[in-house]
Amino acid sequence: MSTTVTKTLQATFAPPTAHKQAKLNDLLETYRDSLQEAFDSGASTMSSVSDIVTPYNLPYQAKAALCNYVPKLRKTYNAQELDDEHPIRLTNQAAKFDHSEERDYEFTWWVPRPGRGTNFWIPLRINPEQEDLWHDLVSEDAKAGEIRLQQHRKNWVLHVTVEYPVEELTMDGDAAHIGLDIGETALITGCALKDGSPTDPFVCSGSRAKHLRKEMHTTLKRLQERDASEWRIEDRFSHYQNALTDIVEKASREAVEYAKQFENPVLVMEDLTYIRERLDYGKHMNRRLHSWAFARLQGRIEDKATEAGIPVEYVNPAYTSQTCHSCHRIGRRDSQAEFRCPNDDCHVSMFQADINASANIARRIDPWGESVPLDKAERDDSLRDGSGCDTATTSSETASPSRGHERRSASLERHREKSVPAQMTLTAFRESKPSASDD
């Protein structure tokens, strides 16, 4: 059996001629003007948007995308105003690509323009790691979705959403549940459970990412204080974001490779959908944790795991770092790296905190493991309704269809709607005000 995976391909235009550059600039300016008018009008239906954008000199693929996108701005995204840097959105009808090994740039895109005979080809510089998917896109083995075209100073960047099938993993025995704890000091801590015991843990250090984020904040802060030119600030920001993206890609790849060593692996991660709303560790710590892309890292792990045919499940994150993985009592962390169990009868007295957390995450794939145990000496031991906690959401369908499978598929859709991994923007960085302790 196979399942469908969605991925975004990215390519940069080869430097266009002056004539093509003028056409691209005109397309971008006209698109943003039509988007602004449709948004300001308060149009909330596709037909009302169509009445506004029809007179504009835009390709039909852009008009169709606007008709679909503008009503969502207020209804779905609750937008109050538009960002000045909106990309051009096009429907998948604009997904016309070509490939030839005889060209310096092998892949090209047929850029849509209004009117007959106005389209033109533009060479693409693709990511070599995505070359196979570009071939699938040209041969139509992969299905194109929305297309976005963004201008970054002198560069034009094309994003193409594609859907393609991957083979699902067939379970021939008991699944090996592998918990992944996403953090700051340890970027990823993985641990498999065998007979309820942590086995062969995996730790990916977060020191490099932590250092880069601190350096990025200090550098950009100083550039802004010196009234540096906009291009210089953007250049430094892009440098750090590219470096952090590289760390995310390598760490997610290592996590999936770790899972592959086990028979019938299932990756289990915490549902961090509302982590930004829940964080309250003080102004300085909140800014640090908010700036780290937890969902982005989880998303890349999920993408790579799905491609490898490894199911991914999401569980309730409550108390995973404070609970003993053996006796399930609430303990304490005297330091970042140490967890202490308060139960004298438990064989665990002190344990590595992140490994303990990942073991608890893996255990919670069993719905009975979702409940937080009570300490009779300190807590109320009266009965509670635990039905709200006895669920786990999945991001990869399993091979055997069932009612539980259908429920997990529905939970997946909710999870994907809430948490969309995205790279931090310069605008978002500027809105994050530094605290005095950062100096």
MARKEDREN-936238 format. One record per residue (C-alpha): residue number from 1; x negated, y, z negated; residue in three letters. Coordinates in nm, 4 decimals. Layout:
N
R   seq       east      north         up   type
R   NUM          X          Y          Z    ALA
...
END
This chain:
439
R   seq       east      north         up   type
R     1     0.0000     0.0000     0.0000    MET
R     2    -0.1083     0.3601     0.0527    SER
R     3    -0.0258     0.6978    -0.0946    THR
R     4    -0.0567     1.0487     0.0444    THR
R     5    -0.3240     1.2866    -0.0816    VAL
R     6    -0.3301     1.6621    -0.0260    THR
R     7    -0.6562     1.8529     0.0099    LYS
R     8    -0.7573     2.1992     0.1276    THR
R     9    -1.0245     2.2207     0.3968    LEU
R    10    -1.2375     2.5324     0.4157    GLN
R    11    -1.4307     2.6792     0.7077    ALA
R    12    -1.6009     3.0109     0.7817    THR
R    13    -1.5787     3.1778     1.1202    PHE
R    14    -1.8950     3.2015     1.3243    ALA
R    15    -1.9671     3.5763     1.3719    PRO
R    16    -1.6955     3.6910     1.6169    PRO
R    17    -1.7540     3.9280     1.9082    THR
R    18    -1.6519     4.2917     1.8634    ALA
R    19    -1.3386     4.2306     2.0738    HIS
R    20    -1.2301     3.9286     1.8656    LYS
R    21    -1.3127     4.1139     1.5434    GLN
R    22    -1.0800     4.3971     1.6462    ALA
R    23    -0.8005     4.1464     1.7175    LYS
R    24    -0.8486     3.9809     1.3784    LEU
R    25    -0.8451     4.3155     1.1988    ASN
R    26    -0.5247     4.4139     1.3783    ASP
R    27    -0.3617     4.0820     1.2893    LEU
R    28    -0.4548     4.1209     0.9217    LEU
R    29    -0.3362     4.4829     0.9003    GLU
R    30    -0.0052     4.4096     1.0722    THR
R    31     0.0573     4.1046     0.8544    TYR
R    32    -0.0013     4.2947     0.5303    ARG
R    33     0.2196     4.5833     0.6441    ASP
R    34     0.5065     4.3456     0.7185    SER
R    35     0.4534     4.1603     0.3908    LEU
R    36     0.4591     4.4855     0.1938    GLN
R    37     0.7782     4.6097     0.3611    GLU
R    38     0.9561     4.2773     0.3093    ALA
R    39     0.8519     4.2693    -0.0563    PHE
R    40     0.9454     4.6324    -0.1252    ASP
R    41     1.2871     4.5780     0.0309    SER
R    42     1.3687     4.3121    -0.2289    GLY
R    43     1.4589     4.0602     0.0424    ALA
R    44     1.5394     3.7325    -0.1298    SER
R    45     1.6479     3.5062     0.1576    THR
R    46     1.4721     3.3774     0.4668    MET
R    47     1.7209     3.5485     0.6980    SER
R    48     1.6823     3.8885     0.5291    SER
R    49     1.3026     3.8610     0.5516    VAL
R    50     1.3338     3.7607     0.9161    SER
R    51     1.5318     4.0801     0.9922    ASP
R    52     1.2449     4.2858     0.8503    ILE
R    53     0.9423     4.1080     1.0013    VAL
R    54     1.0863     4.0382     1.3489    THR
R    55     0.9994     4.3835     1.4915    PRO
R    56     0.6341     4.3467     1.3874    TYR
R    57     0.3794     4.2418     1.6491    ASN
R    58     0.2926     3.9110     1.4802    LEU
R    59     0.2681     3.5509     1.6057    PRO
R    60     0.5739     3.3419     1.5308    TYR
R    61     0.3692     3.1178     1.2976    GLN
R    62     0.3023     3.4181     1.0709    ALA
R    63     0.6652     3.5366     1.0770    LYS
R    64     0.7891     3.1895     0.9839    ALA
R    65     0.5400     3.1727     0.6967    ALA
R    66     0.6552     3.5135     0.5697    LEU
R    67     1.0199     3.4059     0.5783    CYS
R    68     0.9319     3.1136     0.3544    ASN
R    69     0.6842     3.2950     0.1278    TYR
R    70     0.8416     3.6334     0.0481    VAL
R    71     1.1567     3.4969    -0.1271    PRO
R    72     0.9293     3.2939    -0.3573    LYS
R    73     0.7307     3.5983    -0.4694    LEU
R    74     1.0004     3.7162    -0.7074    ARG
R    75     1.2019     3.3992    -0.7627    LYS
R    76     0.9166     3.1531    -0.8176    THR
R    77     0.6114     3.3640    -0.8975    TYR
R    78     0.7948     3.6525    -1.0698    ASN
R    79     0.5698     3.9004    -0.8871    ALA
R    80     0.6072     4.2682    -0.9748    GLN
R    81     0.3621     4.3992    -0.7143    GLU
R    82     0.1423     4.2704    -0.4329    LEU
R    83    -0.2309     4.2158    -0.4411    ASP
R    84    -0.4123     4.4223    -0.1793    ASP
R    85    -0.6155     4.1198    -0.0675    GLU
R    86    -0.3329     3.8909     0.0441    HIS
R    87    -0.4491     3.6372     0.3054    PRO
R    88    -0.2675     3.5788     0.6327    ILE
R    89    -0.0349     3.2817     0.5937    ARG
R    90     0.0565     3.0685     0.8938    LEU
R    91     0.2744     2.7607     0.9319    THR
R    92     0.1245     2.4285     1.0421    ASN
R    93     0.2331     2.5122     1.3990    GLN
R    94    -0.0901     2.7155     1.4120    ALA
R    95    -0.3008     2.4067     1.3394    ALA
R    96    -0.4571     2.3678     1.6827    LYS
R    97    -0.8219     2.2593     1.6584    PHE
R    98    -1.0767     2.1191     1.8989    ASP
R    99    -1.4054     1.9305     1.8662    HIS
R   100    -1.7026     1.8870     2.0966    SER
R   101    -2.0544     1.7696     2.0135    GLU
R   102    -2.1879     1.9795     2.2997    GLU
R   103    -2.1248     2.3070     2.1155    ARG
R   104    -2.3471     2.4655     1.8513    ASP
R   105    -2.0364     2.4888     1.6339    TYR
R   106    -1.8566     2.1642     1.7062    GLU
R   107    -1.5144     2.2595     1.5655    PHE
R   108    -1.3048     2.5497     1.6925    THR
R   109    -0.9648     2.6973     1.6061    TRP
R   110    -0.7088     2.8372     1.8499    TRP
R   111    -0.6271     3.1681     1.6756    VAL
R   112    -0.2569     3.2549     1.7294    PRO
R   113    -0.1640     3.5979     1.8625    ARG
R   114     0.1712     3.7476     1.9651    PRO
R   115     0.2665     3.7208     2.3299    GLY
R   116     0.1591     3.4866     2.6084    ARG
R   117    -0.2061     3.4299     2.6946    GLY
R   118    -0.3363     3.6281     2.3960    THR
R   119    -0.4619     3.3399     2.1779    ASN
R   120    -0.8360     3.2838     2.1602    PHE
R   121    -1.0800     3.0180     2.0347    TRP
R   122    -1.3064     3.0894     1.7375    ILE
R   123    -1.5985     2.8621     1.6318    PRO
R   124    -1.5896     2.7247     1.2759    LEU
R   125    -1.8664     2.6572     1.0278    ARG
R   126    -1.7273     2.3695     0.8228    ILE
R   127    -1.8276     2.2101     0.4934    ASN
R   128    -2.0289     1.8989     0.5976    PRO
R   129    -1.8709     1.6979     0.3151    GLU
R   130    -1.5289     1.7544     0.4751    GLN
R   131    -1.6314     1.6619     0.8297    GLU
R   132    -1.4395     1.3318     0.8334    ASP
R   133    -1.1164     1.5102     0.7455    LEU
R   134    -1.1748     1.7691     1.0189    TRP
R   135    -1.2062     1.4813     1.2673    HIS
R   136    -0.8802     1.3357     1.1297    ASP
R   137    -0.7158     1.6755     1.1700    LEU
R   138    -0.8223     1.7024     1.5346    VAL
R   139    -0.7077     1.3463     1.6088    SER
R   140    -0.3839     1.4077     1.4104    GLU
R   141    -0.4591     1.1195     1.1721    ASP
R   142    -0.4234     1.3831     0.8987    ALA
R   143    -0.1201     1.6124     0.8863    LYS
R   144    -0.1805     1.9870     0.8619    ALA
R   145     0.0128     2.2031     0.6180    GLY
R   146    -0.0051     2.5748     0.5465    GLU
R   147    -0.2964     2.7722     0.6904    ILE
R   148    -0.4456     3.0782     0.5189    ARG
R   149    -0.6934     3.3232     0.6681    LEU
R   150    -0.8820     3.5542     0.4298    GLN
R   151    -1.1344     3.8287     0.5018    GLN
R   152    -1.4288     3.8625     0.2623    HIS
R   153    -1.6196     4.1741     0.3650    ARG
R   154    -1.7708     4.0682     0.7014    LYS
R   155    -1.6746     3.6997     0.6770    ASN
R   156    -1.3470     3.5322     0.7702    TRP
R   157    -1.2594     3.2196     0.5713    VAL
R   158    -0.9999     2.9678     0.6906    LEU
R   159    -0.8174     2.7346     0.4500    HIS
R   160    -0.6163     2.4455     0.5909    VAL
R   161    -0.4005     2.2214     0.3721    THR
R   162    -0.4050     1.8612     0.4942    VAL
R   163    -0.2232     1.5447     0.3925    GLU
R   164    -0.3797     1.2062     0.4583    TYR
R   165    -0.3186     0.8484     0.3399    PRO
R   166    -0.5438     0.6581     0.0996    VAL
R   167    -0.5173     0.2986    -0.0111    GLU
R   168    -0.3804     0.2435    -0.3583    GLU
R   169    -0.5676     0.0305    -0.6071    LEU
R   170    -0.4068    -0.3097    -0.6615    THR
R   171    -0.4208    -0.4235    -1.0230    MET
R   172    -0.5198    -0.7903    -1.0496    ASP
R   173    -0.5468    -0.7906    -1.4286    GLY
R   174    -0.5277    -0.5703    -1.7346    ASP
R   175    -0.6107    -0.2062    -1.6719    ALA
R   176    -0.9196    -0.0491    -1.8276    ALA
R   177    -0.8015     0.2783    -1.9791    HIS
R   178    -1.0718     0.5449    -1.9689    ILE
R   179    -1.0158     0.8652    -2.1641    GLY
R   180    -1.1746     1.1880    -2.0390    LEU
R   181    -1.2097     1.4778    -2.2814    ASP
R   182    -1.2662     1.8123    -2.1058    ILE
R   183    -1.4565     2.0671    -2.3112    GLY
R   184    -1.7110     2.3467    -2.3166    GLU
R   185    -2.0228     2.2125    -2.4902    THR
R   186    -1.9715     1.8693    -2.3351    ALA
R   187    -1.8140     1.9361    -1.9973    LEU
R   188    -1.6723     1.5829    -1.9695    ILE
R   189    -1.6831     1.3063    -2.2288    THR
R   190    -1.5584     0.9693    -2.1064    GLY
R   191    -1.4908     0.6547    -2.3012    CYS
R   192    -1.3348     0.3210    -2.2063    ALA
R   193    -1.1303     0.1226    -2.4559    LEU
R   194    -1.1869    -0.2525    -2.4863    LYS
R   195    -0.9844    -0.4295    -2.7522    ASP
R   196    -0.9193    -0.0888    -2.9059    GLY
R   197    -1.2881    -0.0050    -2.9455    SER
R   198    -1.4840     0.2699    -2.7624    PRO
R   199    -1.7115     0.1136    -2.5011    THR
R   200    -2.0040     0.2518    -2.2992    ASP
R   201    -1.9323     0.6268    -2.3391    PRO
R   202    -2.0262     0.8846    -2.0772    PHE
R   203    -2.1201     1.2478    -2.1493    VAL
R   204    -2.1716     1.5288    -1.8968    CYS
R   205    -2.3362     1.8326    -2.0578    SER
R   206    -2.1709     2.1726    -2.0230    GLY
R   207    -2.4765     2.3766    -2.1225    SER
R   208    -2.5537     2.4910    -1.7674    ARG
R   209    -2.1955     2.6047    -1.7027    ALA
R   210    -2.1839     2.7789    -2.0409    LYS
R   211    -2.5098     2.9616    -1.9653    HIS
R   212    -2.3908     3.0677    -1.6180    LEU
R   213    -2.0612     3.2054    -1.7451    ARG
R   214    -2.2366     3.4081    -2.0157    LYS
R   215    -2.4927     3.5363    -1.7635    GLU
R   216    -2.2159     3.6220    -1.5161    MET
R   217    -2.0267     3.8232    -1.7751    HIS
R   218    -2.3377     4.0164    -1.8840    THR
R   219    -2.4551     4.0841    -1.5277    THR
R   220    -2.1200     4.2069    -1.3969    LEU
R   221    -2.0634     4.4171    -1.7071    LYS
R   222    -2.3956     4.5947    -1.6564    ARG
R   223    -2.3346     4.6471    -1.2844    LEU
R   224    -1.9976     4.8051    -1.3594    GLN
R   225    -2.1492     5.0312    -1.6265    GLU
R   226    -2.4069     5.1505    -1.3716    ARG
R   227    -2.1354     5.2186    -1.1103    ASP
R   228    -2.2945     4.9713    -0.8712    ALA
R   229    -2.1496     4.9461    -0.5225    SER
R   230    -1.8488     4.7216    -0.4731    GLU
R   231    -2.0302     4.4878    -0.2350    TRP
R   232    -2.3078     4.4332    -0.4904    ARG
R   233    -2.0602     4.3377    -0.7643    ILE
R   234    -1.8711     4.1044    -0.5308    GLU
R   235    -2.1965     3.9463    -0.4144    ASP
R   236    -2.3069     3.8662    -0.7714    ARG
R   237    -1.9607     3.7400    -0.8635    PHE
R   238    -1.9535     3.5095    -0.5595    SER
R   239    -2.3007     3.3813    -0.6496    HIS
R   240    -2.1913     3.2721    -0.9970    TYR
R   241    -1.8598     3.1314    -0.8803    GLN
R   242    -2.0349     2.9198    -0.6166    ASN
R   243    -2.2761     2.7900    -0.8800    ALA
R   244    -1.9885     2.7002    -1.1146    LEU
R   245    -1.8007     2.5344    -0.8295    THR
R   246    -2.1059     2.3191    -0.7630    ASP
R   247    -2.1117     2.2123    -1.1290    ILE
R   248    -1.7415     2.1233    -1.1184    VAL
R   249    -1.7885     1.9166    -0.8018    GLU
R   250    -2.0864     1.7233    -0.9400    LYS
R   251    -1.9294     1.6639    -1.2816    ALA
R   252    -1.6008     1.5380    -1.1333    SER
R   253    -1.7932     1.3063    -0.9003    ARG
R   254    -1.9925     1.1629    -1.1941    GLU
R   255    -1.6728     1.1019    -1.3923    ALA
R   256    -1.5163     0.9015    -1.1090    VAL
R   257    -1.8384     0.7053    -1.0515    GLU
R   258    -1.8371     0.6214    -1.4232    TYR
R   259    -1.4824     0.4877    -1.3957    ALA
R   260    -1.5710     0.2675    -1.0982    LYS
R   261    -1.7958     0.0430    -1.3097    GLN
R   262    -1.4894    -0.0942    -1.4916    PHE
R   263    -1.2424    -0.3451    -1.3533    GLU
R   264    -0.8982    -0.1968    -1.2797    ASN
R   265    -0.9814     0.1526    -1.4146    PRO
R   266    -0.7145     0.4073    -1.5051    VAL
R   267    -0.8326     0.7587    -1.5898    LEU
R   268    -0.6461     0.9282    -1.8739    VAL
R   269    -0.6645     1.3045    -1.9369    MET
R   270    -0.4865     1.5533    -2.1598    GLU
R   271    -0.1986     1.7535    -2.0179    ASP
R   272    -0.3484     2.1025    -2.0536    LEU
R   273    -0.0676     2.2799    -1.8710    THR
R   274    -0.0159     2.5375    -2.1441    TYR
R   275    -0.3662     2.5489    -2.2912    ILE
R   276    -0.4023     2.9228    -2.2221    ARG
R   277    -0.0862     2.9987    -2.4176    GLU
R   278    -0.1917     2.7742    -2.7085    ARG
R   279    -0.5480     2.9036    -2.7523    LEU
R   280    -0.5881     3.1239    -3.0585    ASP
R   281    -0.9419     3.1047    -3.1911    TYR
R   282    -1.0111     3.4766    -3.2126    GLY
R   283    -1.0763     3.7354    -2.9427    LYS
R   284    -1.4309     3.6271    -2.8524    HIS
R   285    -1.3655     3.2511    -2.8383    MET
R   286    -1.0346     3.2962    -2.6577    ASN
R   287    -1.2034     3.4924    -2.3794    ARG
R   288    -1.4706     3.2233    -2.3406    ARG
R   289    -1.2213     2.9379    -2.3245    LEU
R   290    -0.9738     3.1236    -2.1022    HIS
R   291    -1.2501     3.1888    -1.8495    SER
R   292    -1.3376     2.8207    -1.8197    TRP
R   293    -1.1339     2.6377    -1.5576    ALA
R   294    -1.0030     2.3326    -1.7463    PHE
R   295    -0.7267     2.2681    -1.4926    ALA
R   296    -0.9666     2.3236    -1.2045    ARG
R   297    -1.2031     2.0542    -1.3332    LEU
R   298    -0.9165     1.8147    -1.4001    GLN
R   299    -0.7819     1.8793    -1.0527    GLY
R   300    -1.1099     1.7884    -0.8877    ARG
R   301    -1.1378     1.4717    -1.0972    ILE
R   302    -0.7845     1.3807    -0.9945    GLU
R   303    -0.8567     1.4451    -0.6252    ASP
R   304    -1.1700     1.2303    -0.6230    LYS
R   305    -1.0066     0.9546    -0.8295    ALA
R   306    -0.7079     0.9398    -0.5948    THR
R   307    -0.9410     0.9131    -0.2949    GLU
R   308    -1.1154     0.6233    -0.4714    ALA
R   309    -0.7798     0.4526    -0.5412    GLY
R   310    -0.8022     0.5084    -0.9176    ILE
R   311    -0.4760     0.6031    -1.0939    PRO
R   312    -0.4758     0.9110    -1.3190    VAL
R   313    -0.2454     0.9588    -1.6165    GLU
R   314    -0.1803     1.2639    -1.8373    TYR
R   315    -0.0933     1.2443    -2.2061    VAL
R   316     0.0046     1.4656    -2.4993    ASN
R   317    -0.3118     1.6459    -2.6216    PRO
R   318    -0.1973     1.7045    -2.9811    ALA
R   319    -0.4529     1.6045    -3.2487    TYR
R   320    -0.6748     1.4001    -3.0159    THR
R   321    -0.9879     1.5605    -3.1622    SER
R   322    -0.8686     1.5373    -3.5235    GLN
R   323    -0.7495     1.1760    -3.5344    THR
R   324    -0.9622     0.8707    -3.6143    CYS
R   325    -0.9586     0.6375    -3.3150    HIS
R   326    -0.9661     0.3316    -3.5441    SER
R   327    -0.7244     0.3910    -3.8336    CYS
R   328    -0.5415     0.6850    -3.6672    HIS
R   329    -0.5639     0.9081    -3.9770    ARG
R   330    -0.6075     1.2830    -3.9513    ILE
R   331    -0.9686     1.3662    -4.0302    GLY
R   332    -1.1910     1.6698    -3.9928    ARG
R   333    -1.4775     1.8041    -3.7836    ARG
R   334    -1.7428     1.9497    -4.0119    ASP
R   335    -1.9381     2.0479    -3.7009    SER
R   336    -1.8778     2.0570    -3.3259    GLN
R   337    -2.0362     1.7149    -3.2784    ALA
R   338    -1.9182     1.5222    -3.5864    GLU
R   339    -1.5818     1.3750    -3.6784    PHE
R   340    -1.5294     1.2436    -4.0331    ARG
R   341    -1.2564     0.9938    -4.1236    CYS
R   342    -1.0956     1.0463    -4.4679    PRO
R   343    -0.9864     0.6825    -4.5026    ASN
R   344    -1.2233     0.4923    -4.7334    ASP
R   345    -1.0909     0.1602    -4.6024    ASP
R   346    -1.1746     0.2462    -4.2408    CYS
R   347    -1.5031     0.1241    -4.0932    HIS
R   348    -1.5432     0.4663    -3.9306    VAL
R   349    -1.6964     0.7180    -4.1668    SER
R   350    -1.8608     0.9554    -3.9208    MET
R   351    -1.8357     0.9454    -3.5403    PHE
R   352    -1.9364     1.1561    -3.2397    GLN
R   353    -1.6406     1.3944    -3.2140    ALA
R   354    -1.5960     1.4112    -2.8357    ASP
R   355    -1.6240     1.0336    -2.7929    ILE
R   356    -1.3693     0.9911    -3.0713    ASN
R   357    -1.1372     1.2331    -2.8861    ALA
R   358    -1.1777     1.0543    -2.5522    SER
R   359    -1.1007     0.7212    -2.7207    ALA
R   360    -0.7785     0.8699    -2.8597    ASN
R   361    -0.6888     1.0045    -2.5150    ILE
R   362    -0.7353     0.6586    -2.3632    ALA
R   363    -0.5248     0.5015    -2.6395    ARG
R   364    -0.2330     0.7346    -2.5733    ARG
R   365    -0.1620     0.5791    -2.2363    ILE
R   366     0.0319     0.3342    -2.4521    ASP
R   367     0.3508     0.5301    -2.5393    PRO
R   368     0.3331     0.3981    -2.8961    TRP
R   369    -0.0040     0.5663    -2.9284    GLY
R   370     0.1431     0.9133    -2.8732    GLU
R   371     0.2660     0.9583    -3.2280    SER
R   372     0.0414     1.1418    -3.4719    VAL
R   373    -0.0063     0.9254    -3.7855    PRO
R   374     0.0907     1.0616    -4.1235    LEU
R   375    -0.1313     1.0798    -4.4281    ASP
R   376     0.0930     0.9846    -4.7206    LYS
R   377    -0.1229     1.1688    -4.9708    ALA
R   378    -0.0864     1.5024    -4.7943    GLU
R   379     0.2107     1.4842    -4.5575    ARG
R   380     0.5822     1.4203    -4.5461    ASP
R   381     0.6384     1.0551    -4.4548    ASP
R   382     1.0061     1.0916    -4.3657    SER
R   383     1.1331     0.9574    -4.0341    LEU
R   384     1.0967     1.1808    -3.7298    ARG
R   385     1.2270     1.1676    -3.3751    ASP
R   386     0.9217     1.0825    -3.1659    GLY
R   387     1.1024     1.0405    -2.8341    SER
R   388     0.9619     1.3666    -2.7028    GLY
R   389     0.6081     1.2399    -2.7471    CYS
R   390     0.6516     0.8895    -2.6099    ASP
R   391     0.5792     0.9802    -2.2480    THR
R   392     0.2783     1.0090    -2.0255    ALA
R   393     0.2712     1.1878    -1.6922    THR
R   394     0.0847     1.0429    -1.3973    THR
R   395    -0.0905     1.1965    -1.1003    SER
R   396    -0.1397     0.8849    -0.8948    SER
R   397     0.1273     0.6281    -0.8155    GLU
R   398     0.0708     0.2663    -0.9096    THR
R   399     0.1269    -0.0213    -0.6740    ALA
R   400     0.4373    -0.1728    -0.8355    SER
R   401     0.7600     0.0341    -0.8079    PRO
R   402     0.9779     0.0419    -1.1181    SER
R   403     1.1910     0.2771    -1.3249    ARG
R   404     0.8827     0.3749    -1.5219    GLY
R   405     0.7068     0.4414    -1.1932    HIS
R   406     0.9878     0.6730    -1.0822    GLU
R   407     0.9757     0.8608    -1.4124    ARG
R   408     0.5991     0.9038    -1.3819    ARG
R   409     0.6390     1.0306    -1.0241    SER
R   410     0.8874     1.2926    -1.1447    ALA
R   411     0.6472     1.3886    -1.4231    SER
R   412     0.3706     1.4237    -1.1654    LEU
R   413     0.5738     1.6763    -0.9697    GLU
R   414     0.6295     1.8817    -1.2860    ARG
R   415     0.2608     1.8660    -1.3710    HIS
R   416     0.1551     1.9774    -1.0244    ARG
R   417     0.3974     2.2709    -1.0312    GLU
R   418     0.2665     2.3916    -1.3667    LYS
R   419    -0.1053     2.3443    -1.3157    SER
R   420    -0.2670     2.4474    -0.9879    VAL
R   421    -0.6470     2.4408    -1.0047    PRO
R   422    -0.7827     2.7659    -0.8696    ALA
R   423    -1.1111     2.9476    -0.8628    GLN
R   424    -1.1390     3.2562    -1.0806    MET
R   425    -1.1073     3.5852    -0.8897    THR
R   426    -1.2992     3.9061    -0.9467    LEU
R   427    -0.9703     4.0778    -1.0343    THR
R   428    -0.8998     3.8184    -1.3043    ALA
R   429    -1.2529     3.8622    -1.4401    PHE
R   430    -1.2122     4.2384    -1.4667    ARG
R   431    -0.8869     4.1948    -1.6601    GLU
R   432    -1.0755     3.9889    -1.9213    SER
R   433    -1.2111     4.2557    -2.1549    LYS
R   434    -1.5335     4.1700    -2.3449    PRO
R   435    -1.5454     4.1748    -2.7215    SER
R   436    -1.8111     4.3506    -2.9277    ALA
R   437    -1.9789     4.0177    -3.0071    SER
R   438    -2.0686     3.9734    -2.6383    ASP
R   439    -2.3226     4.2568    -2.6428    ASP
END
